[in-house]
């Protein structure tokens, strides 16, 4: 199983220390995180796309291009590319460029996004939320399959047999589909035969088991080869030397983010009691010592049979030195132990 990291390059002010970070500094920190992950042998680093003042990255491909020339082996992915409000041609060209710079390490994680700011910003109708995504994903897949494309768009442009360049270093770019909890998205990924990433950011992981089962069943029913099956799980993660330290260091910035977003969506704030329950053995938070995080990754693996795990770290105004230490522990303590205990079968028992 691959072990990776996902970051949204959060901005903000630490609710306890009052320290904040500028967008320029946050991007510098992000590149340092990617370089460290590469040096530690972590398999993949994914960078999210947002169009809000609390996140520093609106163009993942730009960051990944910078990371491509600073790293040697780590896979470089978006996490996610908000495909519904982007142009699939430009998405393909940008990630093909990253792929050339990185000598075949680029991936696209396509999703609809968890926020809606990009729709009015780029002139799209939010009522066409799902239709835009479906058409653009189909277009992106076809762009990836052939140098020349003939395409008659309904919500996208029409392309009369034109070539799209540059082509990637790989034969085709790996395109993953991000799913937050809608069966329709699960079925769509399975029928295309595309790898799927399941985001688990609340509740209990066991509640998401039916989505993994649906994806696996429909993937095989569609006739796709079992040895190419790929499923990733993305969870909020923070690692420190011991459990109490991890809980205490991560809670202030994490609760600040979850409370702020919760208020936007009509939820209540995150209490310390709720937070610690989420970090418990059956909760969605992977916050604790290296051994506790190993145990939680293995627990999720038993539930889902996933082939990739993404740790979403550096959430909120978490100090950079703590984020770097968490990445170090992931690479030196967690990753080796997880890989030692798991075999490489795509359908591990």
C-alpha positions in Angstrom: 0.0 0.0 0.0 1.2 3.5 -0.8 1.4 6.1 1.9 1.0 9.7 1.0 0.2 13.2 2.2 -2.5 15.7 1.1 -2.3 19.5 1.9 -4.6 22.4 1.2 -1.8 24.9 2.2 -4.0 26.4 4.9 -3.7 30.0 6.0 -4.8 31.4 9.3 -4.0 32.7 12.7 -3.2 30.2 15.5 -6.0 30.7 18.1 -3.6 30.3 21.1 -0.3 31.9 20.0 -1.8 34.5 17.6 0.9 33.6 15.0 0.0 33.7 11.4 1.7 33.0 8.1 1.6 34.9 4.8 0.7 33.3 1.5 4.3 33.6 0.3 5.7 31.9 3.4 3.0 29.2 3.3 4.0 28.3 -0.2 7.6 28.2 0.8 6.6 25.9 3.7 4.6 23.7 1.4 7.6 23.1 -0.9 9.7 22.2 2.1 7.1 19.7 3.2 7.1 18.1 -0.3 10.9 17.9 -0.4 11.0 16.3 3.0 8.3 13.8 2.0 10.4 12.9 -1.0 13.6 12.5 1.0 11.8 10.2 3.5 10.5 7.8 0.8 6.8 8.8 1.1 5.0 7.7 -2.0 2.8 10.6 -3.1 2.1 14.3 -2.2 -1.3 15.8 -3.2 -2.0 19.5 -3.2 -5.6 20.8 -3.1 -7.3 23.6 -5.1 -9.3 26.4 -3.4 -10.4 29.9 -4.2 -10.8 31.3 -0.7 -8.8 33.5 1.6 -8.0 30.7 4.0 -6.0 28.6 1.5 -2.9 29.5 -0.4 -3.2 27.3 -3.5 -5.6 28.0 -6.3 -3.4 26.4 -9.0 -2.1 23.0 -7.9 -0.2 22.4 -11.1 1.9 25.5 -10.5 3.0 24.2 -7.1 3.6 20.7 -8.4 5.7 22.0 -11.3 7.9 23.8 -8.7 8.0 20.6 -6.7 8.9 18.5 -9.7 12.3 20.2 -10.1 13.0 19.9 -6.4 12.2 16.2 -5.9 13.3 12.9 -7.4 10.9 10.1 -6.8 7.6 11.2 -5.1 4.4 11.1 -7.1 2.9 14.6 -7.5 -0.9 14.9 -7.5 -3.7 17.4 -7.2 -5.9 16.9 -4.3 -8.3 17.9 -5.8 -8.5 19.6 -9.2 -12.0 21.2 -9.2 -12.8 19.9 -12.6 -16.4 21.2 -12.7 -15.2 24.8 -13.0 -12.1 24.3 -15.0 -11.3 23.6 -18.7 -10.3 19.9 -19.2 -7.9 20.9 -22.0 -6.0 23.2 -19.8 -6.0 20.8 -16.9 -4.6 18.1 -19.2 -1.9 20.4 -20.6 -0.9 21.7 -17.2 -0.5 18.2 -15.7 1.2 16.9 -18.8 3.7 19.7 -18.3 4.2 18.6 -14.7 4.6 15.1 -15.9 7.4 16.1 -18.3 9.2 18.1 -15.6 9.0 15.3 -13.1 9.8 12.5 -15.7 6.5 10.7 -15.2 5.4 11.4 -11.6 2.3 13.6 -12.2 -1.3 12.5 -11.3 -4.7 14.2 -11.5 -7.2 13.8 -8.6 -10.4 15.1 -10.2 -13.3 16.2 -8.0 -16.2 18.6 -7.7 -14.7 20.3 -4.7 -16.1 20.9 -1.2 -16.7 24.7 -1.7 -18.6 26.6 -4.4 -16.5 29.8 -4.8 -15.0 28.7 -8.2 -18.4 28.5 -9.9 -19.4 32.2 -9.9 -15.7 33.1 -10.2 -15.4 31.4 -13.6 -18.9 32.0 -14.8 -20.5 28.6 -14.2 -24.0 27.9 -13.1 -24.1 26.0 -9.8 -27.4 24.3 -10.8 -25.3 22.4 -13.4 -23.0 21.2 -10.7 -23.2 17.5 -11.5 -23.7 17.8 -15.3 -20.6 20.0 -15.6 -18.5 17.5 -13.7 -19.8 14.4 -15.7 -19.2 16.0 -19.1 -15.7 17.4 -18.2 -14.6 14.1 -16.6 -15.6 12.3 -19.8 -13.7 14.9 -21.9 -10.6 14.7 -19.7 -10.5 10.9 -20.0 -10.7 11.1 -23.8 -8.0 13.8 -23.9 -5.8 11.4 -22.0 -6.4 8.5 -24.3 -5.7 10.1 -27.7 -3.5 12.9 -29.1 -6.3 14.2 -31.2 -9.8 14.7 -30.0 -13.1 15.2 -31.7 -15.6 16.5 -29.2 -19.1 17.9 -29.3 -19.7 19.7 -26.1 -23.0 20.7 -24.4 -21.5 22.5 -21.5 -18.0 22.5 -22.9 -16.4 23.7 -26.1 -16.6 21.7 -29.4 -13.3 20.5 -30.7 -13.2 19.4 -34.4 -10.4 16.8 -34.5 -7.5 18.8 -33.0 -4.4 17.8 -31.2 -3.8 18.7 -27.6 -0.2 19.3 -26.5 2.1 18.6 -24.8 1.6 14.9 -24.3 2.7 13.6 -20.9 6.0 11.7 -20.2 3.9 8.7 -19.2 1.7 7.0 -21.9 -1.3 8.4 -20.0 -1.7 10.5 -16.9 -3.1 8.6 -13.9 -6.5 10.2 -13.3 -8.1 9.5 -9.9 -11.7 10.4 -9.0 -12.3 12.0 -5.6 -15.5 11.0 -3.8 -16.9 12.5 -0.6 -20.0 10.3 -0.1 -22.3 10.2 -3.1 -23.0 6.8 -4.6 -23.4 8.3 -8.1 -19.8 9.5 -8.0 -18.6 6.0 -6.8 -20.4 4.3 -9.7 -19.0 6.8 -12.2 -15.4 6.1 -11.1 -16.0 2.4 -11.2 -17.5 2.3 -14.6 -14.7 4.3 -16.1 -12.2 2.0 -14.4 -10.5 5.0 -12.7 -8.9 4.8 -9.3 -11.0 6.4 -6.5 -10.1 8.4 -3.5 -12.6 8.3 -0.6 -12.4 11.3 1.7 -13.2 10.5 5.4 -13.2 13.7 7.4 -15.8 13.0 10.0 -18.0 10.3 11.7 -16.7 6.8 11.8 -14.7 5.1 8.9 -16.9 2.0 9.1 -19.8 4.1 7.8 -18.0 4.5 4.5 -17.5 0.8 4.0 -20.5 0.5 1.7 -18.9 3.0 -0.7 -15.8 1.0 -1.0 -17.8 -2.2 -1.5 -20.0 -0.5 -4.2 -16.9 0.7 -6.0 -15.2 -2.7 -6.0 -18.3 -4.5 -7.1 -19.1 -2.1 -9.9 -15.5 -1.9 -11.0 -15.3 -5.7 -11.4 -18.8 -5.9 -13.0 -17.7 -3.4 -15.6 -14.9 -5.8 -16.6 -11.9 -3.9 -15.5 -8.9 -5.9 -14.5 -8.6 -6.8 -10.8 -4.8 -6.2 -10.8 -5.3 -2.6 -11.7 -7.8 -1.9 -9.0 -6.8 1.2 -6.9 -8.6 2.7 -3.9 -7.3 5.5 -1.7 -8.5 6.7 1.7 -7.9 10.3 2.8 -8.0 11.1 6.5 -7.1 14.0 8.8 -3.8 13.0 10.4 -1.3 14.4 12.9 1.5 12.5 14.6 3.6 13.4 17.6 5.9 11.4 19.9 3.0 10.5 22.2 -0.8 10.6 22.2 -1.3 13.5 24.6 1.2 15.7 22.8 -0.5 15.0 19.5 -4.0 15.7 20.9 -2.8 18.9 22.5 -0.8 20.3 19.6 -3.3 19.6 16.9 -6.6 20.5 18.6 -6.3 24.4 18.6 -5.7 24.8 14.8 -7.9 21.9 13.9 -10.9 23.0 16.0 -10.5 26.5 14.7 -10.9 25.3 11.1 -13.7 22.9 11.7 -15.6 25.4 13.8 -15.2 28.1 11.1 -16.3 25.9 8.3 -19.1 24.4 10.4 -20.6 27.8 11.0 -20.6 28.5 7.3 -22.6 25.3 6.8 -24.9 25.5 9.9 -23.0 23.1 12.1 -22.0 23.6 15.7 -18.4 24.1 16.7 -16.0 21.3 17.5 -15.6 20.6 21.2 -12.6 19.0 22.8 -14.8 16.0 23.7 -15.9 15.5 20.1 -12.4 15.9 18.9 -11.0 13.2 21.3 -13.9 10.9 20.4 -12.9 11.3 16.7 -9.3 10.4 17.6 -10.5 7.2 19.4 -10.1 3.7 18.0 -13.2 3.9 15.8 -13.2 7.6 14.8 -12.1 9.3 11.6 -9.2 11.3 13.1 -5.7 9.8 12.9 -4.2 11.8 15.7 -1.7 10.3 18.1 1.6 8.5 18.5 3.2 6.7 15.6 1.9 3.4 16.8 -1.6 4.7 17.2 -1.6 6.0 13.7 -0.2 2.7 12.4 -3.0 0.9 14.1 -5.6 3.3 12.6 -4.2 3.0 9.1 -4.4 -0.8 9.4 -7.9 -0.6 10.8 -9.0 1.4 7.8 -7.2 -1.0 5.5 -9.2 -3.9 7.1 -12.4 -2.0 6.3 -11.7 -0.9 2.8 -8.8 -3.0 1.3 -7.4 0.3 0.1 -4.2 0.4 -1.9 -3.3 4.0 -0.9 -3.6 6.1 2.3 -3.4 9.9 2.2 -2.7 11.8 5.4 -4.2 15.2 5.3 -1.8 17.2 7.5 -0.9 20.9 8.3 -4.6 21.8 8.8 -5.3 25.4 9.8 -2.5 27.5 11.4 -0.5 24.5 12.6 3.1 25.7 13.1 5.4 24.7 10.3 7.9 23.0 12.6 5.1 20.7 14.0 3.9 19.9 10.5 7.5 18.9 9.5 7.9 16.8 12.6 4.6 15.0 11.8 5.8 14.3 8.3 9.1 13.0 9.6 7.3 10.6 11.9 5.0 9.5 9.1 8.1 8.7 6.9 10.4 7.2 9.5 8.0 5.4 12.0 4.6 4.9 10.4 5.3 4.1 6.8 7.9 1.3 7.4 5.7 -0.5 9.9 2.5 -0.3 7.8 4.3 -1.6 4.7 5.9 -4.4 6.7 2.5 -5.6 7.9 0.8 -5.5 4.5 1.4 -7.5 1.4 1.1 -5.9 -2.1 -2.0 -7.8 -3.3 -4.6 -5.4 -4.8 -7.3 -7.3 -2.8 -5.5 -7.9 0.5 -7.3 -10.3 2.9 
